[in-house]
Amino acid sequence: MTIPDPASLEAILTRLNLVDAATLAECRDDPRTGHTAADLIDALARRNVLTAYQAGRLKKGETDALRLGPYKLLYRNAAGSFARVYRAASVEDGRIVGIKLLRQRWASDARIVG
């Protein structure tokens, strides 16, 4: 997958509640921000609006790994053969949580999950 155009990127960022519209407009309109989607991602990361994990995923066009239910994934803390562990924040109240996400091959095994 490739990085989207700037307008599509802005729509994705607001739809996923990663960046509020006011911050996005402020960053986009900053004369130091370039005109590409990658430039906007870099500018948001410099302002600590996006984490390095989020910026990297967005630059790869991988938006499906940025939200999990009501949580935005901030960092991948660890990964192993059984699961991945993320630091996440609630989009409702900003509360920081840890999320352990089982890999598909283990999640489909009722003996492991149950």
N, C-alpha and C positions, 0 to 999 in steps of 0.2 A: 504494500500500500504506500502511496506517496503523500507528502504533505499537501493539505488542501490550499486553495487560493485564500487570500486574506479575508474576504467576505465570508466564505464558508467556515474558516477557522473561528471567526468571531461568533458565528451562529452556534458552532459546536461548544465553544467556551461558555456561552451564556446558557445554552440548553442543559449542559452538564453541571451548571452552577459552580464552575471553577473560578470564574471571574465575574464580578458584577459589572453592569453596563457602564456605570460612571467611571470606574477604574480602567476599563477597557478603552473607553473614549479618550480619557486623559492620556493613556499610554500611546494610543494610536496617533493622537494629534501632537504628540511631543515631536518637535523638529529633529531631535536626535534619533528617532526611530525610523528605520528604513521603510521601504514600501512593500516588502515581501512578507509572507506569512512567517518565515523563519526569523526575520527581523523583529516582528511583533512578539514571537515566542521568546526570543532573547531579551527583549526589553521587559517583558513581564517577569522573566526569571531574575533579571538584575534587580528589579524592585521587590523581589521575594513574594510576588503574587503567585507564581508557579514554582514548584520545587524542581530540582534537577531531574527527578524521576518523571514528573509530568511533562516537562519540556522535552525530554528525550523521546517519550512515547509520542507526543504530538508531532515532533519532527519526523518520526517514522510513519505518521498517519495512523497510529494505533490508538484509537480513542476508546475502544471497548474495555481497556484495562485501566480506566481512570475513575470509574464510578462502580460501586457495588451497593445496590440498594440506596439507602439514604446516606451513604458515606462516600466521600471523595478520597481516593487512595493518594497518599502523600509520598510514601517511600516504600520500597520493598526491602524489608529488614533482613530477611533470610529466605533461603530456598533449599529444599532437600528433596529426596526421592519421595517423601510422603506428602509434603505440603509446602506452601509458600506463606510467609508471614509478612503482613503489611502494617504500616502505621497509617491510620486513616483519621479523617475528621468528619463529624456530622455536618451535613449541609444546613441542618435546622438550627443548631446552637453552637457549632464549632468545637464540641467536645472531642477530645482526642481518644481514640481507641486502638486496640490491636486486633487484627483480623487474621485468623489462620484459615487458609483456603486449601482444602484437600485437593490433590491432583485428581483428575477425572478417573483414572484407573482405580483409585481407592474410594472415591466418592460413590461409585456405582456398586460397591461391595457392602451389602446390608450388614454383614458381620462386623465390619470395621466401623461403619457410621453409627450403627445402633448401639 
